[in-house]
């Protein structure tokens, strides 16, 4: 049986997820590079989806409008509990056809497969791995926690008449326990639940990887493979960059064992944010970047400046303008400061950026944040994950862009932000944003001594633009998207009066 109709109960607040659902419903929790609700849609491609929303309904509606690719209907529940909205949702399921009802806090792994199902039976999904409040034993629902026979929130009904008397609110499993519906149990393999903050935070321990790459850590080597078309496009740029810097014998990269596939030396080294902050680290990173920039240079390509600094930034911003709160206001209150909305400064930002379109190009890394920088016990600096392009130019670009990306980590604490070590609270009329410090802000003065104090105005402007550009790159995480925009607005207010 092919699942043609899917109802997703996405109305819950997810209060046990703490700060991760302050600003968004739990259906938008990002897991492995995708919000839970889009992961469900991807798992059942081609189905007709009915999404039940309630908590932060407008946030869910605006997000799905921008990023959902499958056919869906979104309805607003009026009651409370997992029964809320089901009667309205059933109106969108044809009579006599089977359908799936699932909770939005389930994550389906890439190896998930449904067993063969018969269209004349009802099925209940059991966890087998994660703890659930209800159990299903001997054909009956039992209000007893279980990790072996837990009711996971995954139900396949042969037709909607099975639950046509569902109440307008209340607990759905409790309702089922009072009905005489026969269910066949199926154990859900490669399925996880993310309903608790502690469980969710375990995802952050291994760092951050984008869904278009797969990184395999071996004993002495690292294998990096693209997973989709986007990954293949970026991999091609990365490989070309490694080939180029190898020509000059540049020492600031791991040993390259193979380009196709990309196999690199596994470094016995740490990221700067994993180390005790010290001036020597900053000095050596800046020196390594200057050595990279000295390898080769060429005249600037103004179209690439325009593309990278202005055009791309505002293309990304306009993609998410209707998702981020307060983007239609001229001013936004952030951390008790009233700052201009970047959307209302577009012409001024473009004019300021154009002042810097003539710096000659050099070979650049493109993204030398602390996350892409490693330091070994002897203090040697290595750069990984090169970007490989700048605007329309491959390998070459503005060397100050590299310094701005380093500043982004040094002063902006980007790497902590990227690991979700920040707090964002979006209130009715203002925003509060705090990012955990990596302890390197104290070296801002040293940084400008090393790169040149005459670059200060430019690098601070680029820093703001980089934060604004992050919004859509972090599309999968609503809080990161909003946080990047608000932080960019704060940084912009410091450089544009």
N, C-alpha and C positions, 0 to 999 in steps of 0.2 A: 504494500500500500504506500503510495506517495502522499506526503503531507502537502495539501494544497491550501489549507487555511490555518493560520496561527494567530492565537490571541496572546498578547504579552501583557501581563499584569504589571504595569510600571507606575502605579500610583503611590507606592510607599515612600515614606520619608527616609528610611534607612538610618534611624536615630543611633543604632549601634555602631555606625561607621564614623560617628563623631564629626570632626572638622571636614571630612571628605564629602559630606552631603549638606553642609551649611548652605551652599549656594546653588546646589543642583540636586535633582532626584538621583537615587542610586542607580537608575537605569543608565545614567551617563558616566558611571564610574569607569575609568580607563584601565583596562587590563591587557597587557601585551600589545599595546599600540592601538587599541580599539575600544570604544565604549561598549559596555555589556550589551546594550540593545542592538547595536550594529553587528556585534558578534553573533547574536541570535539570528538576525536577518540574513547574514552571510551563510549561516549553517543550514538554512532552509531556503535556498535560492529559488526564485520563481513563485514562492507562495504568496498568498494574499494575507497581509498582516493587519490585524486590528490591535492598536496600542491603547491601553487604558492609562490615562494620566490623571494626576491630582496634585500632589505636592510639587511646587515649582513648575506648574503646568506650562507657563509661558516660556520658561527656559527650555523645556523639552520640545515644545512646538517649534520654536525658532531654530533649535539645533537640528531637529529632523528635517526641517524645511531646507536647510543648507546642505546637509551631508547624507541623508538617507537616499539610497539608490533603488531600493525595492518598492513595490507598490504597498502603500499603507493607508490606513484610516486612523486618525487620532481622535479619541473621544475623552471627554472630561467626566470623571466619576463624581457623583454627588454625595455618596455615602462614605462610610469608613470601613476599613478591613479589606481582605482579599476578595470578598464577594462584590465589592463596590464596582459598578460599571459593567459587570458581566452581562446583565440583561440587555443593555444597549449594545454591547459587543456582539452578542449572539444574533442580533438583527442583521449583521453583515455576513453571517455564515449561512449558506443555502441549506434548505431543508434536506434531510436525508444524506448529507455528506459528512465524512469524518473530519475532525479538526483537533489541533493541539492547543492546549492551554499551558502556558509556562510562566514561571516567575522571572522577573527581570534580573535577579541577582545570580543566575546561573551563567557560567562561562563554559562554552563548548570548545574543547581542544581540537586541533586540526585532524586528529585521528579518530574523532567521534563518529560513530556510525550507529544508526538505528537498526535493531534487528528486524527481520522480516515480520511485518504486522499484517493481521487479517482485518479486513474492513468491517466485519460484523462483531468485533470485540472491543472492549474498553481496556486501556492499559494505564498502569501507574508506574512512574519512574521512581526507583529507589536509589538512594545515594551509594551505599556500600562503602563509602570512604569518608564523607564529611557528616558531622553531627546535625541531626534534624530534631525538631521538637516533637513531631509525631512519628509513629512507627506504623508499618503495615505488616501484620502477622496473621497467618492462617485466614487470609481473606478479609480481615477486619482492621479498622483504624483504631489505634491505641494511642492515647495521649501519654506517650512515654518516649523520652529522648533515645535516639539510637544512631549509631554510625554504620550499622550493618543493614538495617531494614528501614532507614529513615525515609520519610515522605519528602522528596526533594523539591516538589513544586513543578511537576512535569506530568501532565495528564493527556492521554489521547482518548477522545470519545468517538464512538461510532456515528453519532449524530447528536444534534443539539437538544433533541427531546429528552436525552438522559438527564439534563439539568435544567429543564424549562421552568422549574419552580424555585430556582436559586433566589435567595433573598437579595434585597437591594444593598444590604451591608452585612458585616459580620465576617467570621472566619470561614473560609471556604472548606478547609479540611474538616472542621467541626460539622459543617453542613453535610459533607459527604458521609461522615460517620453516622449520621442519623438516617441515611437513605440506604436502600437495598440495591446498590449497583454492583454488579459483578466486575471485578478488575483482574486482569492478568498482570502480574508484576514483571517489570523489566529492570535490570540493573544498569545504571548509567555509567558507562566506561568513558574515561577521558573527559569527565565533567567535574568542574569545581564550583564551589559556592563562595561568594564574597559578600557576606553580610556583616562581618565584624572587622573593626579597624585593625586589630592585631593580625588577623589573617591577611588582610590587604597589604599591610606594611611589610610582610615577608617577601613580597614581590620586589621590594626596593633593594634588598640585601645584595643581589648580584649585579647591581648597577642598572644602566639604562641601555636598551637596544631598540632600534627602530624595526618595525615589522617587515621592511623590505630587505633586511640582512639576516643571515644566520652566522653566528660566530661559534666555532668549535675550539675549545681550549684543550690542547694536547700536552704531553709532559714537557716538551721543549719547543713546541711550535704552536702557532695560532692559524687556523684555517678560516677564511672569511669568504662566504658565498652569497651571491644575490638570490633573493627569493621571488622576485617578480620583475615586471618590466622597469619599474622605477629603480629597483635595486641594480638591474643590469646596466641601466643608463649611468648611475652613479659609480658603479664598479669600473666601467670603461674609463671614466675621468680619473678615478683613483689610480688605476693601473698605468695610465699615461704619465701621471705625475711621478710615480715611483720610477718608471723607466727614465724620465728626464733627470731626476736628481741623482740617479745612479751614475749617469754619464760623467758627472763632475766629482764623484767620490764623496758626496756629502755624508758626513758621519752622524747626522742628527736623526736618523731613522733606524728602525730595526733591520737586521739582515733579511734580505728578501730571498727566499729559497725557490719560489715559483711565482709567476705572475698569473698563469691560468691553469688551475685556480690559484688565488692569492694565498700563499703560505709564507708567514713571517716568523721570525725568531720570537719566542716567548721571552719577554724581558723580565729579569728579576729586578723590578723597579716599582715605584709607587707614583700615584698621582700627587701633585702638590697639595691638594686638599686633604690627603691622607697623612701628611707630614706636619711636623711642628713648623709654623710659619717662620721663615727667616729670610733675611735680605739676600743671602747668597743664591738662593733658589731663583729669585727674580732676576738677579744679575746674569745668571747662567742661561735662563730662558731667553732674555733679551739678546744676549750674545749669540745664541744658537739661531735666533731669527735673523739677526743681522748677517750672519754667515750664509744663511739660505738666500737672503736678498742679494748678497754680493755675487752669487753664482753667475747671474746673467740678467741683463736689463734690455728694455726696448721702449720705443716711444709709447706714450699713453694712447689708448683708444677711447675717445670721449663717449662713444655709444655705450661702452661697457660701464663707464662711470654712471651714466644716466640710468642704465638698466639696473645696476646693482644697488645704487644708493637711493634713487628716487622711485623709479617706475615699479620695481618689484615690491618695494615696501608698501606702496599705496595700493597696488593690486591685491596684496595679501590683506591689507586692512579692510578694503571694501568687501572682500569675501565674507568677513565676519562682523561687519558693522551692525547688522540687525540682531546679532547674537549677544554682543557685549553690552551690558547696561550703561546708560548715560552717554552713549556715543552721539546722540542728537542734541545734547546740550552744549552750549558754548564753553562752559566751565564745569569742571568736575572736582568735587571735594574728596581728596585722597590724603589720608593720614593727617587730617585737620589742616590741610593746605588746599586752597582753591587754585587750581592750575588750569591753563587753557586746554581745550580739547584739541588733540593733534589734527583732527579732521578739519577744524576751522583755521589751521595754520599751514595748510598744504602748500600754498603759493610761497609763503615765507620760508618754509623748510626747503623747498626746491631751490629758491634763490640762494640760501645759505650754502647748500650742498654744491652748487655750481661753482663756488669760489675755489673748490678743491679738485677740479676736473683735469688738472694739467700735470699732476705728479707723474714722472716716468714710471713705467711698469717694471717690475722685477718678478722673478719666480717667487711665488708666495704659497703658503700652506693653505690659507683661506679660512681655517677654523682652529687656531692654536689655543683653544681654551684649556683650562686645567684638565678637563676630561679627556682631551686628546694629547696631553703632554705627560711624559713619565720621566722620573729622575731615579737613577740607580744609586746604590750605596756609595759609589765614588763621586757622585755629583754630576755624572754625565746626563745630558738632556736628550730625550728622544721624542719625536713627534709621530703620532699615528693618525689614522683616518683623515688624510688630506682631502680637502674639498675638490681641488683639481680644476676649478674655474672661477672666474670673476666676471659677472655680467655675461657678455658674449665671448669672452676670451678664455682660452684654456691655458692652464698652468700659470700664466702671467697675470698680474694685477697690481693694485695699489698696495705697496708695502705697509702703509699706515693702517690698512684694513686688518692686517695681522696684529698690529699693536693694539688696535681697538678691540679685537677679540680677546687678547690677553687682558686688557683693562676690564672687559666684560666679566671675566672671572675674578680678577684682582679686587676691584672695587664693587662690581655689580653682584658678586656672589652667584653668578649664573649656575655653577655646578651644583650648589645646594638647592637652588630653585629647580633644576632639572631632575633632581632626586626627590622632589616633592617636600623638601625641608623648608616649607614656608606656610604661613597662615594668611588666608584671605577671607575677609568678611564683607560681603556686599549688603549694605543696609538700604533703607528706603531712599535716603538722600546722600549717602556718603559711602566711602570705601576705606577699609583698613587693610593694609598689606605690610607684613613683616617677613623678611627673608633671613634665614639663619646665616650667621657670618662664618666664613672659613678662616678669618683672622688675618687676612692679607691687606685689608684696607690701610693699615698703618704704613704700608710701603708705597702709597700713592705718590708722595713727593719724590722718593727714590726712582720710581718708574719714569716720571717725567724728566728727571735728571739724566736717565739712561737713554731715553728715546729722543729727547730734545724738548725743552720747554716751549719752543715755538709751535709744537704740535698739539699743545694742550687744548686749545679751542676746538680744533678739528676732531680730535679723538673723543672729546666729551660729546660733541654733536653726533658722531658716528655711533657712540655708545647708546644714545637715545634711539637712533634709527634701528640699530640691531635689535633692541628690545621690542620695538614696534613690529619689526619684521618677523619676530618669533611667533607672533599671535597665531598665524595660520599653520606654521610649521608644527606647532603644538596643538593642532586641530582636535586630536583625539581626547584631550584633557581640558574640559571646560574651565576649570580653575586656573590652569597654566595659561590658557589662551587669554582669559581676562586679566590675570596677574601680570602677564607680559605687557599687555596694553597699558595698564595703569602704571606700571613701573616705567615704561617708556614715556608716558605723559609726565611723570615726575622728573625724569632725567632731562626731558626736552625743556621743561620750565626753567631748569637751571642754566640753560645755554641760550634760549631765545626769550628775550624780555617782551 
